[in-house]
Amino acid sequence: MNASPLVASVPSPMKELFRAAQQKVERYFSDHQSLSAKGVLRLGGNRHLLLRADVLSFEFLQTIRSIYGDTPQTLEIFLSMMFDVAHAAGASDARKFHEMMNLTDPMEKLSVGPIYFAYTGFGRVVVHERSRPVPTDDFVLFYRHDNSFEGESWRSRGMPPESPVCIVNAGYSSGWCSESFGMPLIAVEYACTAIGDAGCEFVMAPPHRIEAHLSACAVAGRRSLYIPKFFGRQEYEERLRRLAYQDVVTGLTNRATFKELTEHTMRIAQRQDTALGLLFLDLDGFKAVNDQHGHAAGDRVLNAVAARMLERLRQSDIACRLGGDEFAVLLSEPGDAATTEQIAATLIEAINEPVEYNGMALHVGVSVGAVFCPRVELPFDTLIAHADAAMYQAKRQGKNRVCLHPG
């Protein structure tokens, strides 16, 4: 009986090693048991799942976009998430097969991966001659995935992406190889059929060497490539959280979050029967800065105001940019009305200090409306309206001062 054709294409010195690996994988897949009435599919005694390929590619990205919105950060979250999951799956499968087949040599461990990869429908692996699969920092694997399921997922829709998309293939491959050689490895796709390239081409290397190897790939320099950072999506998600909860210009809490935090603090104050203070600040002379020196100068003033507020407030206080040149501060347990006014006066003094910008000294003042609540009985919208009314009273009295609401 003739041996089955080799399902992976590898350099000649590796062929016998990969042929032996294929025989082992074929035996695994020949032990097939489908118990559809029980919802069970077993291969080689291990339970498997069949998933539509699109679920792990194009369609999953659309789901992520529906949650986070269509932004560059969303794409980064998707790529990072899929790489992490695929890398973990590749490493886990590798450990299972190495143990099951009693493999100890790193190259034997690696050889099973591309064969299993083809049998499970990920794609056919072609390993290029210039590869150096060695257990040192010199490890590098140049390879191609023919019939990549991810590339096909995009091509079938006629919607070419802006960059390579085979992130599951990259993650799984590098997870398997990392486990085989006992060292961290990442793979980067630098050419992809989804964007019109002839094949899905990858380079795998230790993380600190990957960019050097990519620079040798001429096509890599012409497009933006995703270089994995293990569990880096936490960083991307944190960036999105900051955008959702913070003011973009000053980094202070934004209006919606300020309301949410204030209402939460108010509920606690009601239960504990403690006082709260609320300040509404509106800058005096800010429009003139914008008109005379431009919006960059205006942003510099807003940042300086925010920084000075934070320097003089307690950690328990919450500062917010409501929008434009308006700010608000929630004072937790200010003590009494006089203390609330004194805190406002301190902020006025700080904001009055000139702001340096391109060799110029920019000046603004601030009118403050203050509310002191010995007991929290009114809703947030009423309190902010009272503070707003007191701020306009301060404007009418000559600006750059604090006015306490009589309620």
N, C-alpha and C positions, 0 to 999 in steps of 0.2 A: 504494500500500500504506500503510495507517494505521500510525502509530507505536505501539509497545507502550505500555500504561499504565505510568505512572511507579511503580516499585516502592517508592520512598521518598516519604513525605509531607513537604514542606518549605514554608516561607513563599513566597508568590508571587514575590518578587524573585529567589529562588534556583531557580525551576522550570526555566528554560531551561538554566541551567548544569548542573543535575542530569540533565536529559533528554539533553544531549550526553554526559555521563558514562555514562549508561545505554547509549547506543548503542555506546560503546567497550567496555563490559563485556560486552554481548551478543555482540559479535564475538569476544571472548576465549572465552566459553563455547560459542560455536558450533563452535569448533575442538576437537572432542571425539574422543578416541581411547581405547577401552577394550580392552586386551590382557589379558583375564582369564587366559588360558593361561600368560602370562608374569608375572602378578601386577603389571600396570602400568596405571595410569589417568592419562592426560594431558589437560590442558585448556590451550589456548593454547600448547602446546609445553612446558608445565611439568608435572612429575609431581605428582600429588595423592594424598591418602589419604582413604578414607571410614571414619569412626569412628562407632560408636553414640554418640548424644549423652549418654546416661547415664554413659558412661565418664568424661566430663569434668565431671560434676556429682555427683549423689547417690551414685553407686556409688564414685567416687573418694574422697569424704569418708569412706565406711565403711571403705575400705582404710586411710586415714590414721589413723582411730580404732583400727583393729586393731593398728597399730604403736605409737602414742603413748598410747593409752587415751582414754576419753571425758572430756576436761577442757576448760575454756574455752581453755587454751593450745593444745590440739589444733586447735580451730576456727580460731584465729588463724593457726596454721601453714598449714592448708589454704587459707584465704583469701589469705594472703600469697603462698604458692607459686603458686596458680592465677593471681593477678593478675600476678605477675612474668612467668610464662610467656606468658600471653595478651598482655600489654603488649609483650613482645619480639616475639611473632608478628605483632601488628598493625603494629608499626614496620617489621618486615622485609618484610611483604607490601606495605606502602605504598611503601617504597623500590623494590621490584621493579616495581610498577605505574607509579609516577611515571617511572621510567626507560624502561620499555617503551612508555608512551604519550606520552613527551616532554612531561611536564607541568612547568611552572615556577611558575605562580601558586598561592599557598596555597589559595585557595578551590577552584580546579580540582582540586588534590591532595586536598582534603577530600571533594569531591563524589563521587569514585570510591568512597570507603570505604563509605558506607551502601548503595550499589548492590551492591557486591561482597558486603557483609554479608548482604544479602537472598538473593542468588544462591547463596551457600554454605550457607544454612540456619540461620544464627545467629538471625535474626529480622528483622522489618520495622521500619525506622527511621522515626519521626515526629519531625521537628525543630520545636520550638515557636517561636512568633513572638518571644518575649522574648530569644531567643539573640543574642549579639554575637560572631560568629566573626571576631575581629580579631587581628593578630599583635602584641598588647601585653598588659600585665597585665590589661587589661579583658576579655580573652577569657572568654566564658562560653557554654556550650552546654547548653540544656535540651532533653532529648529523651526519647522513649519507645520501647521495643522491644515491638512487638506479636508475640505468639507466640514469646516467648523460650524457647529450648530448655531453659535451666536452670530457669525457672519451671515449665515443663511436667514436667520430670524429678521435681520434688517433688510437684506437684499430682497426678500420676498415681498416686502411692502413698498419697495421703490422709494425709500426715504433714507438716503445716505446720511450718516452722522458726520460730525466734523472731525472725529478722531477715532482710532481703533476701538472696537467694542468687545473683544473676546476676553473679558476680565475673568470669567469663571474658568475658562481654559488655562489662563495664566496662573490663577491662584491654585487650582488643583495640581497642575504640573509642578509648580514650585513647592507645594506642600509635600508631594510625594518624594521629590528629590531631596528636600531638606531632611526628611525622615531617613532616606536611604544613606545619606552621607553624614548625618549627625551634625549639620551646620546650617545656619540661617541662609536661605536663598530666596530671591524674589525674581519673578519673570515679568518682562515688559513687552507688550506687543507693539511693534513699530511699523508694521504694514498689515493691512486688513482688506479682505475681499469686500467688506461692507462699504468701504470708501473707494472702491475701484482698483485696488491693488491685485496683482496676479495671485497672491496667496496670503495667508495669515502668518506672518513671520514674527518670531519671538527671540529674545535673548534672555538667558537666565544666568545670574551670578550672585555673589555675596552682595548685600545691600550697599556697602560702601564702595563697591567696584562697578555697579551697574551703569552709572552715567558715563564712565570711561569707555565701556564696551558699546554703549549706545552711540557715542560720538563717532564710532567707526562705521556705523550704518548710515550711509549717505541719505537715505530717505527720512531718517529720524529727525534730521535737522530742519525739515520743511513743515513740520506739524507739531502741535501740542500733544505730548504723550503723558499718560498717567503712570507715574512711578509710585508703586504702592508704599504705604507707610503703615505698618501693622497696627490695626485698631485705631487708625487715624481719624475715622469718622467722628470720634468723640470730639475732636478739635473742630470739625466742620459743623457738627450739631451745636456746639457751644457758640460758634460764630453766628449761626442762625438764631439761637436764643438771644444773643446780645442784640441782634437786629430787631427781634420781636419785642423785647422788653426795654430797650434803652434808646435814648435819643441819639441819632446818628452823629450829630455835630458835637455835642458836649459829653456824651457818655452817661449823663444823668438818666434817672428813671424817666420813661415817657409818660404821657398823660394817662393812657389806659391802665398801665401798670401802677401808676401812682394812686389812681382811684381804687384799684383792687387792694393794694397794700394798706391804704388808709382805711378802707371799710373793714378790713381784717383787724387792724389796730383798734378801730372804734368799738368793734364787738368785744374785744378783750377789755378795753377800758370800761365798757358798760358793766361787764361781769365783775370787774375788780373795783368799780366805783372810783376810777382815777381820772385825772384831768388830761386834756389835750389842748394843743395850740396849733393854729393854722395860719400861715403867712402867704400872702399873694403879692408877688413882686413884679413890677413893670419898669423896664429901664427908661430913663429920661435921656433924650438926646441920641438914642441909638439910630434912628432913621437918618440923622445927619451924617453919622459915621458911614453908613452904607452908601448914602448918596454921594458923599465927597470922596470916599476912598475905596469903595467897591465892596463886594460881598466877602472877599477873602479877609478884609479888615474886620468886617462885621463878625465873621466866624471866629476871628482871633479874640475879639471882645467877649463873645459868648462863652468861649472856652475859659477865658480868664475869670469871668464872673462865676462860672460853675466851679472852678478850682478854688476860688476864694470862699465860696459858700461852704464847700466840703471841709476846708481847713478850719472853719470856725463853728461848725455844727458838731454835735455829738454823734457817736456811732448809731445811737438809737433813733436819731432823727432821719427823715427821708426827704431828700431834695429831688426836685423834678423840673424839667423844662416842659412847660405846657404847650409851647409853640411860639414862633416869632421871637419876641424879646420878653416874654412872660415866663415867670418861674413860680414855683410853689414849694413850701416846706411844711412838712408835718412835724410838730414838736411833741415828742413823747414825754408826758409828765413835766411840763414846764414849771410847775410850782404855783405861779399866780399870774395875774394879768401884767403886773409890772415887769416880771421876768420875761414874759413873752415880748413886751415892747422893747426891753433891753437887748434881747437877742436880735430883734429886727434892726435896732440902732447899730449893733455891732456889724451886721451885714451891710448896712448902708455905708458905714465908714470904710469897710474893706473894698466895696465896689467903687467907691469914689476915687480910689487910688488910680493913677494913670496906667494905661495899658500900652506897652511898647510895641510898635509895629513898623518895620522898615525904617527905623531911625526916627519915627514920629512918636509923640505921646498922645494917645487917644483918650478922650475923657467922656464918661457917661455917669449919670446919677441913677437913682432908683427910688421909686415911690412904693411904699409897702402898706398893704392892708392887713391887719392882724385880727384874729379871732381867738379868744380864750374861752374854753369850755370846762368849767369846774366839774360838770357832769355831761356826759355825751348823750344828748336826747334828740338831736336833729340829724337828718340824713346827710350824707356827704354832699350832695348837690346843693343843699341849702347852706351848708357851712362854706363851701367854695364861693357861693353867690354873695354871702355876707362879707367874706374876705375881699372879694372883687369890688364890692360897693365901698368898703373902707379904703381900698387902694385909690379909687377915683376921688374920694374925699381928700386923701393926701395930695393928689394932683391939684385939686381946686385950691388947697391951702398953700400952694407954692412949690410943690414937687420936692423930691429928694428928702422925704421925711416919712415917718410912720404914723398911721392913724388906726386906733383901735375901734373895732365895731362895738357899738353900745350894748348889743345883745349879750 
